[in-house]
Amino acid sequence: MAASILHSARSKRNGSNLQDVEASIEDQIESLREEVAAFAKLISDSSAKQSKKLRASAETGFDDLAVRGEELLRDLQRGYAKSSREVRRTVRQHPVATIGAAAAFGLAVALLLSRR
């Protein structure tokens, strides 16, 4: 009989300890969940800020690239117009030499193509 009283007291004590351990574990799990949620929010906020910075940098780089591309296009157009004027002036000044150069070029192309 004494054994059964001690046994029931022990099981109550062990049950109480198990419940305390379970409660402690559940508290720790809840604490970890809160920390993970806070960490995820921190990462999300940091990622959002970083993506905004990267986007602004990319937009600035694209704008700079577009401006440089337009400048390059204008330079190429000016160069083409200048070269075109020079060729026309040369053809007008030396029409016979131009016809001879064109004929020589045509002959060279014909010879290259006939060797195939």
ChimeraX commands (.cxc) that place a marker at each C-alpha (Angstrom):
marker #1 position 0.00,0.00,0.00 radius 0.5
marker #1 position 2.81,2.33,0.81 radius 0.5
marker #1 position 4.29,1.49,-2.56 radius 0.5
marker #1 position 1.14,2.53,-4.36 radius 0.5
marker #1 position 0.98,5.87,-2.52 radius 0.5
marker #1 position 4.60,6.57,-3.40 radius 0.5
marker #1 position 3.99,5.45,-6.96 radius 0.5
marker #1 position 1.02,7.80,-7.36 radius 0.5
marker #1 position 2.98,10.65,-5.80 radius 0.5
marker #1 position 5.86,9.99,-8.16 radius 0.5
marker #1 position 3.61,9.82,-11.22 radius 0.5
marker #1 position 1.98,13.10,-10.21 radius 0.5
marker #1 position 5.38,14.64,-9.72 radius 0.5
marker #1 position 6.73,13.19,-12.99 radius 0.5
marker #1 position 3.55,14.23,-14.79 radius 0.5
marker #1 position 3.92,17.68,-13.39 radius 0.5
marker #1 position 7.55,17.73,-14.50 radius 0.5
marker #1 position 6.59,16.49,-17.95 radius 0.5
marker #1 position 3.92,19.14,-18.20 radius 0.5
marker #1 position 6.44,21.77,-17.12 radius 0.5
marker #1 position 8.92,20.48,-19.71 radius 0.5
marker #1 position 6.22,20.44,-22.40 radius 0.5
marker #1 position 5.17,23.98,-21.50 radius 0.5
marker #1 position 8.78,25.09,-21.55 radius 0.5
marker #1 position 9.34,23.48,-24.94 radius 0.5
marker #1 position 6.14,25.03,-26.30 radius 0.5
marker #1 position 7.26,28.43,-24.99 radius 0.5
marker #1 position 10.64,27.98,-26.64 radius 0.5
marker #1 position 9.01,26.92,-29.91 radius 0.5
marker #1 position 6.73,29.96,-29.81 radius 0.5
marker #1 position 9.72,32.18,-29.06 radius 0.5
marker #1 position 11.62,30.66,-31.99 radius 0.5
marker #1 position 8.61,31.21,-34.27 radius 0.5
marker #1 position 8.50,34.87,-33.26 radius 0.5
marker #1 position 12.25,35.24,-33.83 radius 0.5
marker #1 position 12.01,33.54,-37.24 radius 0.5
marker #1 position 9.09,35.80,-38.20 radius 0.5
marker #1 position 11.04,38.89,-37.09 radius 0.5
marker #1 position 14.10,37.67,-39.01 radius 0.5
marker #1 position 12.01,37.03,-42.13 radius 0.5
marker #1 position 10.52,40.53,-41.88 radius 0.5
marker #1 position 13.99,42.01,-41.45 radius 0.5
marker #1 position 15.24,40.13,-44.51 radius 0.5
marker #1 position 12.17,41.17,-46.49 radius 0.5
marker #1 position 12.62,44.83,-45.56 radius 0.5
marker #1 position 16.32,44.66,-46.36 radius 0.5
marker #1 position 15.62,42.96,-49.69 radius 0.5
marker #1 position 13.02,45.57,-50.59 radius 0.5
marker #1 position 15.45,48.40,-49.84 radius 0.5
marker #1 position 18.23,46.68,-51.76 radius 0.5
marker #1 position 15.99,46.04,-54.76 radius 0.5
marker #1 position 14.92,49.70,-54.80 radius 0.5
marker #1 position 18.57,50.76,-54.78 radius 0.5
marker #1 position 19.43,48.32,-57.56 radius 0.5
marker #1 position 16.44,49.42,-59.63 radius 0.5
marker #1 position 17.37,53.11,-59.25 radius 0.5
marker #1 position 20.95,52.29,-60.21 radius 0.5
marker #1 position 19.80,50.29,-63.24 radius 0.5
marker #1 position 17.46,53.07,-64.35 radius 0.5
marker #1 position 20.24,55.63,-64.04 radius 0.5
marker #1 position 22.61,53.37,-65.97 radius 0.5
marker #1 position 20.00,52.81,-68.67 radius 0.5
marker #1 position 19.36,56.54,-68.98 radius 0.5
marker #1 position 23.10,57.19,-69.30 radius 0.5
marker #1 position 23.40,54.44,-71.87 radius 0.5
marker #1 position 20.49,55.83,-73.88 radius 0.5
marker #1 position 22.03,59.32,-73.87 radius 0.5
marker #1 position 25.41,57.94,-74.98 radius 0.5
marker #1 position 23.73,55.86,-77.67 radius 0.5
marker #1 position 21.92,58.91,-79.02 radius 0.5
marker #1 position 25.17,60.89,-79.04 radius 0.5
marker #1 position 26.93,58.07,-80.87 radius 0.5
marker #1 position 24.12,57.86,-83.41 radius 0.5
marker #1 position 24.34,61.63,-84.05 radius 0.5
marker #1 position 28.13,61.34,-84.46 radius 0.5
marker #1 position 27.71,58.46,-86.92 radius 0.5
marker #1 position 25.08,60.37,-88.89 radius 0.5
marker #1 position 27.35,63.43,-89.09 radius 0.5
marker #1 position 30.27,61.23,-90.18 radius 0.5
marker #1 position 28.13,59.52,-92.82 radius 0.5
marker #1 position 26.88,62.86,-94.16 radius 0.5
marker #1 position 30.43,64.25,-94.27 radius 0.5
marker #1 position 31.79,61.14,-96.02 radius 0.5
marker #1 position 28.92,61.23,-98.50 radius 0.5
marker #1 position 29.69,64.87,-99.37 radius 0.5
marker #1 position 33.39,64.07,-99.80 radius 0.5
marker #1 position 32.66,61.12,-102.11 radius 0.5
marker #1 position 30.30,63.21,-104.24 radius 0.5
marker #1 position 32.87,66.01,-104.47 radius 0.5
marker #1 position 35.61,63.53,-105.44 radius 0.5
marker #1 position 33.40,61.90,-108.09 radius 0.5
marker #1 position 32.55,65.31,-109.56 radius 0.5
marker #1 position 36.19,66.39,-109.59 radius 0.5
marker #1 position 37.54,63.09,-111.02 radius 0.5
marker #1 position 34.80,61.30,-112.97 radius 0.5
marker #1 position 37.15,59.23,-115.15 radius 0.5
marker #1 position 39.24,58.03,-112.20 radius 0.5
marker #1 position 36.02,57.10,-110.38 radius 0.5
marker #1 position 34.78,55.02,-113.32 radius 0.5
marker #1 position 38.20,53.33,-113.57 radius 0.5
marker #1 position 38.24,52.54,-109.83 radius 0.5
marker #1 position 34.71,51.13,-110.01 radius 0.5
marker #1 position 35.65,48.99,-113.02 radius 0.5
marker #1 position 38.80,47.70,-111.27 radius 0.5
marker #1 position 36.80,46.86,-108.16 radius 0.5
marker #1 position 34.18,45.04,-110.23 radius 0.5
marker #1 position 36.87,43.08,-112.06 radius 0.5
marker #1 position 38.53,42.07,-108.78 radius 0.5
marker #1 position 35.21,40.86,-107.37 radius 0.5
marker #1 position 34.47,38.94,-110.57 radius 0.5
marker #1 position 37.88,37.23,-110.45 radius 0.5
marker #1 position 37.42,36.26,-106.81 radius 0.5
marker #1 position 33.98,34.84,-107.44 radius 0.5
marker #1 position 35.03,32.91,-110.55 radius 0.5
marker #1 position 37.75,31.03,-108.62 radius 0.5
marker #1 position 35.21,29.26,-106.45 radius 0.5
marker link #1:1,2 radius 0.2
marker link #1:2,3 radius 0.2
marker link #1:3,4 radius 0.2
marker link #1:4,5 radius 0.2
marker link #1:5,6 radius 0.2
marker link #1:6,7 radius 0.2
marker link #1:7,8 radius 0.2
marker link #1:8,9 radius 0.2
marker link #1:9,10 radius 0.2
marker link #1:10,11 radius 0.2
marker link #1:11,12 radius 0.2
marker link #1:12,13 radius 0.2
marker link #1:13,14 radius 0.2
marker link #1:14,15 radius 0.2
marker link #1:15,16 radius 0.2
marker link #1:16,17 radius 0.2
marker link #1:17,18 radius 0.2
marker link #1:18,19 radius 0.2
marker link #1:19,20 radius 0.2
marker link #1:20,21 radius 0.2
marker link #1:21,22 radius 0.2
marker link #1:22,23 radius 0.2
marker link #1:23,24 radius 0.2
marker link #1:24,25 radius 0.2
marker link #1:25,26 radius 0.2
marker link #1:26,27 radius 0.2
marker link #1:27,28 radius 0.2
marker link #1:28,29 radius 0.2
marker link #1:29,30 radius 0.2
marker link #1:30,31 radius 0.2
marker link #1:31,32 radius 0.2
marker link #1:32,33 radius 0.2
marker link #1:33,34 radius 0.2
marker link #1:34,35 radius 0.2
marker link #1:35,36 radius 0.2
marker link #1:36,37 radius 0.2
marker link #1:37,38 radius 0.2
marker link #1:38,39 radius 0.2
marker link #1:39,40 radius 0.2
marker link #1:40,41 radius 0.2
marker link #1:41,42 radius 0.2
marker link #1:42,43 radius 0.2
marker link #1:43,44 radius 0.2
marker link #1:44,45 radius 0.2
marker link #1:45,46 radius 0.2
marker link #1:46,47 radius 0.2
marker link #1:47,48 radius 0.2
marker link #1:48,49 radius 0.2
marker link #1:49,50 radius 0.2
marker link #1:50,51 radius 0.2
marker link #1:51,52 radius 0.2
marker link #1:52,53 radius 0.2
marker link #1:53,54 radius 0.2
marker link #1:54,55 radius 0.2
marker link #1:55,56 radius 0.2
marker link #1:56,57 radius 0.2
marker link #1:57,58 radius 0.2
marker link #1:58,59 radius 0.2
marker link #1:59,60 radius 0.2
marker link #1:60,61 radius 0.2
marker link #1:61,62 radius 0.2
marker link #1:62,63 radius 0.2
marker link #1:63,64 radius 0.2
marker link #1:64,65 radius 0.2
marker link #1:65,66 radius 0.2
marker link #1:66,67 radius 0.2
marker link #1:67,68 radius 0.2
marker link #1:68,69 radius 0.2
marker link #1:69,70 radius 0.2
marker link #1:70,71 radius 0.2
marker link #1:71,72 radius 0.2
marker link #1:72,73 radius 0.2
marker link #1:73,74 radius 0.2
marker link #1:74,75 radius 0.2
marker link #1:75,76 radius 0.2
marker link #1:76,77 radius 0.2
marker link #1:77,78 radius 0.2
marker link #1:78,79 radius 0.2
marker link #1:79,80 radius 0.2
marker link #1:80,81 radius 0.2
marker link #1:81,82 radius 0.2
marker link #1:82,83 radius 0.2
marker link #1:83,84 radius 0.2
marker link #1:84,85 radius 0.2
marker link #1:85,86 radius 0.2
marker link #1:86,87 radius 0.2
marker link #1:87,88 radius 0.2
marker link #1:88,89 radius 0.2
marker link #1:89,90 radius 0.2
marker link #1:90,91 radius 0.2
marker link #1:91,92 radius 0.2
marker link #1:92,93 radius 0.2
marker link #1:93,94 radius 0.2
marker link #1:94,95 radius 0.2
marker link #1:95,96 radius 0.2
marker link #1:96,97 radius 0.2
marker link #1:97,98 radius 0.2
marker link #1:98,99 radius 0.2
marker link #1:99,100 radius 0.2
marker link #1:100,101 radius 0.2
marker link #1:101,102 radius 0.2
marker link #1:102,103 radius 0.2
marker link #1:103,104 radius 0.2
marker link #1:104,105 radius 0.2
marker link #1:105,106 radius 0.2
marker link #1:106,107 radius 0.2
marker link #1:107,108 radius 0.2
marker link #1:108,109 radius 0.2
marker link #1:109,110 radius 0.2
marker link #1:110,111 radius 0.2
marker link #1:111,112 radius 0.2
marker link #1:112,113 radius 0.2
marker link #1:113,114 radius 0.2
marker link #1:114,115 radius 0.2
marker link #1:115,116 radius 0.2
view
